[in-house]
Amino acid sequence: MVNKRMAVTLRNGVSIPKPKSASNYLAVGTDLIRNILFLLFILRWTKKTVLQLRGRGFLGTTVQAYKFLRRSSYALFLRIPGVHSRVQSQVSEAIAKLESKLVPQGPGISRYLTLPKEGWTQEQVRAELERLEEMKHTRWEDGRVSGAVYHGGNDLIKVQSEAFERFMVANPIHPDVFPAVRKMEAEIVAMVLALFNAPPGAAGVATSGGTESILMACLSARQKAYAERGVTEPEMIIPETAHAAFQKAGSYFKIKVHLVSCPAPTYAVSTKAVSRLINSNTILLVGSAPNFPHGIIDDIAALSRLALRRRLPLHVDCCLGSFLMPFLSRAGFPTQPFDFTLKGVTSISCDTHKYGFAPKGNSTLLYRTGALRTYQYFISPDWSGGVYGSIGIAGSRPGALIASCWASLMSVGEHGYIDACHSIVGTAKKFETAIREHPGLKDDLKVMGKPLVSVVAFNSPTLNIYDIADSMSAKGWHLNALQNPPGMHVAVTMPIVKVVDQLIEDLVTVVEDEKERERARIAEGKGRKGQARGDSAALYGVAGSLPDKSVVVQLAGAFLDILYKA
């Protein structure tokens, strides 16, 4: 009896757990997944924060945050109804003014918006082409344009035209149909590789221009990092003065771009700052030889050592340096190491259509190894139209341009390029010396850095540099305005060589005129460096100084739209 009672007591005192339902397990699983995702989120942003602080430092991160808040606040300010309507009215006025300059209007202007019912005769076409050729334009033929037209002389143009005509219908996508074009393209690449001291096993491609060369270099680096290291959030580190094509590559190929400052007085990239920004997602380092804004050569040797130490690709953008950089020392000018003799350099872009004097639409991209080149290939093995492969963005390409480029290189030759280097860089030195030493320029203009090639940039501590740019435009010169910091530059070409004395004389006159205006302002009690007046000032001095760049973006977008207004 006792045992029975004890058994009942024990049975009543023990709680036997009931099996959990499926919904309970689902709830626990959901909580677990939520916690894991939250932990991954925290880890991800902790890593980003650590990398940001390591790369930019506390002060740099604070400055970036301040700029972001300032930019965002100003963007909100511009959306206030009264402010927005006023800004848009001014933007519309600027766009209308721009359109009136670029799109010809009025009597005597013919517009062709549909196909003619009957095809024109050859005489009609030639006559219209002559009228189009005589449209009002900046006289590049007279050396009035900085850069833009890399003219090798009328005799060379005749050779190029003949080569173009002979291979007018050629397309290198069909090497069996056009074997001569394949041969010429391969020889162009081989010649440029030799020029840049490429090692055995190096390879390259011909492209349509510097932008495509840069795009393909970035794509190759991204694909390499993904294939070899599994990088899915690629980043590249570039000088803030590097060509905008690198930022275009970042936008096209989803590569995060870190801009590194190039401070005065050297205006070269800070290698220490580059080193701090390297992390596990870095796919590419970049240096310029020289850069476009200031004509300064980055410390490629230091970048090469850094790239080797961190086992990263290094691209040298020599599109502007082109066929000048390889010949500097042989033409008697100082230079810096920049090519494949530096072990860390893995790719180089070089425009044959700049100081190689080939027709526009020609550039090259060089790789230290053939394996690096394969990362830019596109191959579709199972397309219904057959196996398809291309070396880059384009499929069909104009063989006529390749033939013209080959003819240019063969016509000018090594000694011709040395002579051209001597003339062009010598002229740049003459212009630089004038700014540094001419009594009418030295106190008001300052050369930016120590340029070694064809570009000389300068700013002004006493005058508004954009007024100087606009006044030079009024005298028929097409020079380049710069920003961040404000400045302007001259990129010397063969046409400018012949008129550099006139360029210096006009610059002296303009500076004196601007000084007289400043003296008048001071006499009136208005202070120094008054508000700039012209088009350059409107874009760079006013809109360019705004924290939020949406107005500039809108103006630039309108400019691109106008280009296609018939």
Stockholm file with secondary structure:
# STOCKHOLM 1.0

chainA/1-566         MVNKRMAVTLRNGVSIPKPKSASNYLAVGTDLIRNILFLLFILRWTKKTVLQLRGRGFLGTTVQAYKFLRRSSYALFLRIPGVHSRVQSQVSEAIAKLESKLVPQGPGISRYLTLPKEGWTQEQVRAELERLEEMKHTRWEDGRVSGAVYHGGNDLIKVQSEAFERFMVANPIHPDVFPAVRKMEAEIVAMVLALFNAPPGAAGVATSGGTESILMACLSARQKAYAERGVTEPEMIIPETAHAAFQKAGSYFKIKVHLVSCPAPTYAVSTKAVSRLINSNTILLVGSAPNFPHGIIDDIAALSRLALRRRLPLHVDCCLGSFLMPFLSRAGFPTQPFDFTLKGVTSISCDTHKYGFAPKGNSTLLYRTGALRTYQYFISPDWSGGVYGSIGIAGSRPGALIASCWASLMSVGEHGYIDACHSIVGTAKKFETAIREHPGLKDDLKVMGKPLVSVVAFNSPTLNIYDIADSMSAKGWHLNALQNPPGMHVAVTMPIVKVVDQLIEDLVTVVEDEKERERARIAEGKGRKGQARGDSAALYGVAGSLPDKSVVVQLAGAFLDILYKA
#=GR chainA/1-566 SS CHHHHHHHHHHHHCCCCCCCCHHHHHHHHHHHHHHHHHHHHHHHHHHHHHHHHHHHHHHHHHHHHHHHHHHHHHHHHHTSHHHHHHHHHHHHHHHHHHHHHHSCCSTTCCCCCSCCSSCCCHHHHHHHHHHHHTSCCCCGGGTCBSSSCCCCCHHHHHHHHHHHHHTTTCCTTCTTTCHHHHHHHHHHHHHHHHHTTCCTTCEEEEESSHHHHHHHHHHHHHHHHHHHHCCSSCEEEEETTSCHHHHHHHHHHTCEEEEECCCTTTCCCCHHHHHHHCCTTEEEEEEESSCTTTCCCCCHHHHHHHHHHHTCCEEEECTTTTTTGGGTGGGTCCCCCCSTTSTTCCEEEECTTSTTCCCSSCEEEEESSHHHHHTTCEEETTCTTCCEEESSSCSSCCHHHHHHHHHHHHHHHHHHHHHHHHHHHHHHHHHHHHHHHCTTTTTTCEECSCCCSSEEEEECSSSCHHHHHHHHHHTTCBCEEETTTTEEEEECCHHHHTTHHHHHHHHHHHHHHHHHHHHHHHHTTCCSSCCCCSHHIIIIIIGGGSSSTHHHHHHHHHHHHHTTCC
#=GC SS_cons         CHHHHHHHHHHHHCCCCCCCCHHHHHHHHHHHHHHHHHHHHHHHHHHHHHHHHHHHHHHHHHHHHHHHHHHHHHHHHHTSHHHHHHHHHHHHHHHHHHHHHHSCCSTTCCCCCSCCSSCCCHHHHHHHHHHHHTSCCCCGGGTCBSSSCCCCCHHHHHHHHHHHHHTTTCCTTCTTTCHHHHHHHHHHHHHHHHHTTCCTTCEEEEESSHHHHHHHHHHHHHHHHHHHHCCSSCEEEEETTSCHHHHHHHHHHTCEEEEECCCTTTCCCCHHHHHHHCCTTEEEEEEESSCTTTCCCCCHHHHHHHHHHHTCCEEEECTTTTTTGGGTGGGTCCCCCCSTTSTTCCEEEECTTSTTCCCSSCEEEEESSHHHHHTTCEEETTCTTCCEEESSSCSSCCHHHHHHHHHHHHHHHHHHHHHHHHHHHHHHHHHHHHHHHCTTTTTTCEECSCCCSSEEEEECSSSCHHHHHHHHHHTTCBCEEETTTTEEEEECCHHHHTTHHHHHHHHHHHHHHHHHHHHHHHHTTCCSSCCCCSHHIIIIIIGGGSSSTHHHHHHHHHHHHHTTCC
//
